[in-house]
Structure formats: structure tokens, C-alpha cells
Amino acid sequence: MFKKICKAYILPAVILTAGFSFSTPAKSIKALTSKKASKKVEKEVKEVANMANTGLKVHAIGIGIGQTFMSGDFADHGEDKITADLFYNYSASHSFDFLANFHYSKHEYRKKEVLATGLALGIKAKMFNFDAFAPFALGGLGFYAPKMRRDINGTFEDSKSKITFGYHFGAGVDLDLNQRVTVGAIGMVHNPFDVKQDDQAEVEGAYYKLLLTVYYKF
């Protein structure tokens, strides 16, 4: 009788209890393993995303120093000289940057004079990236205020300074030295639209620049 009771009630109860005691840790280990794996995958996804976004939405201010060459009517009234330009660069994508250039320079020649002032806004298109080296082309529009001092009937007279529209284009190269500093070179052509004068000939001409550049990124 006792054996029948053991087989019918006690033995199944023992087996059922043992099953619960072993299955609970197994579930805990499985859950713990899944949690660790999910955290690892999440961390790797974030690292990949950060690598993909490296270099994007980065601001940079820079300076360019080099030669400014007068062209057209400007060349008859001002000499080429070494000048300095200011730059602002914003990395909008892996292929395109926004580039702003401000410049002001005075060019004199035999009492004649040319003032070249401009704010050029453009898009810089990177041709390709080879390690930290990137050649690019650029183009855009801008605001210019060219002014000249000319010999008119034996008298040197200044033209009226007026803001006009214009365009620019160029090419260059950038080299990232580290995460903060970029050096390079750039060549730009600036062509302000002609500025009409009341009692003089219109102010017309162009100029181009060949500059060495350095940027600080933040």
C-alpha cells in the first residue's frame, strides 16, 4: 500500500519540484545572456552611427594668406599684392560644405587705386576623400563693393562705392592634421557685376586669389 502511494503521489511531486528548481535558473541565465547580448549590439550600433557621423555638422573658422591678382580694368589701376582672407566653413554632409569668404584689400598703382571688398557665399563639393586628404571644387554668389580711383582728364577721382552682386568659383585641397586643425590651399576667381556711376565710366573688373589656408574646427 505504501509503495502504491509513493508511486502515485510522492514520486510525481518530487519530480515536479525538481523540474521547477532546475528550470528557473535556466530561464534566468537565458534572460541574462539575452540582456548582455542586446546591450553589446546596441553599443556596437551606436559606435557605427558615431563613425558615420564623424565630420558632420562641424563649424570651422579659418584664414587664408596669399596673392591677389587684379584682372581687367582693375589691373590698370591696382597692383597685385599679398592679402589675407577670412573663411567660415560648415560641414553639412560627407560631400558638400557651406563656405563663406570675406575679403578686403587695397591695391595702388601710380596714384590710382582699387578697393576689393566682398562677402562670397558658396558650396564646396568634395571630389573624393583619400584618408585625410580631400580635393574640392566650389562656386557661388556674393555681395561686392568695388571702388576705384581713376585719372579722369588729369584729375584723380574716386568712384562711388555701391554694393553689387557677383559670382565666384574655384578649387582647392584640404588636409586634416587632426580633429581640430585643417590646412590646405585654394584658388578663387571673383567677378563682381559692373557698377554704374553717375558722372564716370562704370566700375568693372575681376580678381583672383591663390591662398594657403588653415582652419580651426569646433
Secondary structure, 3 states (H helix, E strand, C coil): CHHHHHHHHHHHHHHHHHHHHHHHHHHHHHHHHHHHHHHHHHHHHHHHHHHHCCCCCCEEEEEEEEEEEEEHHHHHCCCCEEEEEEEEEEECCCCEEEEEEEEEEEEEECCEEEEEEEEEEEEEEECCCECCEEEEEEEEEEEECCEEEEEECCEEEECCCCCEEEEEEEEEEEEECCCCEEEEEEEEEEEECCECCCCCCCECCEEEEEEEEEEEEC
